């Protein structure tokens, strides 16, 4: 088990062992979920632009905003 401290501003550090094991890099997004008395932390995979081409069908939708949302895994 690896443990870390919560610092001022509620910041913490992802331990090197975990970063290496899960290939966590700067700018990656981590999702926090809870299940009873547990905190579940998962690395959110980024969508490649090629995997979302063609899914936008609303002509009124701003393509730049849609790309940003899709890149963060949000629904468009």
C-alpha positions in Angstrom: 0.0 0.0 0.0 1.2 3.5 -0.8 0.0 6.6 1.0 0.2 10.3 0.5 -0.5 13.4 2.5 -3.1 16.1 1.6 -1.5 19.5 1.5 -2.8 23.1 1.6 -5.4 23.6 -1.0 -6.3 19.9 -0.8 -3.5 19.0 -3.1 -1.9 15.6 -3.1 0.9 13.8 -5.0 0.4 10.7 -7.1 3.3 8.4 -6.0 6.0 7.6 -8.6 5.2 3.9 -8.4 1.6 4.5 -9.3 2.4 7.1 -12.0 4.7 4.6 -13.7 2.4 1.6 -13.4 -0.5 3.5 -14.9 1.5 5.8 -17.2 0.2 9.0 -15.7 1.6 12.1 -17.1 1.1 15.9 -16.6 -2.3 17.1 -17.9 -3.9 13.6 -17.6 -7.3 13.7 -16.0 -8.0 11.5 -12.9 -11.6 10.7 -12.0 -12.7 10.4 -8.4 -15.6 8.2 -7.4 -16.9 6.9 -4.1 -18.3 3.6 -3.1 -19.4 3.4 0.6 -16.2 4.1 2.6 -13.9 3.9 -0.4 -12.5 6.5 -2.8 -11.9 5.1 -6.3 -9.4 6.9 -8.5 -9.1 6.1 -12.2 -7.2 7.6 -15.1 -9.5 8.9 -17.7 -8.4 7.9 -21.2 -8.2 10.7 -23.8 -10.2 10.4 -26.9 -8.2 10.7 -30.1 -9.7 13.0 -32.7 -9.9 10.2 -35.2 -12.1 8.2 -32.9 -14.8 11.0 -32.7 -14.8 12.2 -36.3 -18.4 11.9 -37.6 -20.2 11.8 -34.3 -21.2 15.4 -34.3 -24.5 15.9 -36.1 -25.8 19.2 -34.8 -25.0 22.0 -37.3 -25.5 24.7 -34.7 -22.8 23.1 -32.4 -19.5 24.9 -32.3 -16.9 22.4 -33.5 -14.1 23.8 -31.3 -16.2 23.5 -28.2 -17.4 20.0 -29.3 -13.8 18.9 -29.8 -12.8 20.2 -26.3 -15.7 18.4 -24.7 -15.0 15.2 -26.6 -11.4 15.4 -25.6 -12.4 15.5 -22.0 -14.8 12.6 -22.4 -17.9 14.8 -22.1 -21.0 14.0 -24.1 -21.6 16.2 -27.0 
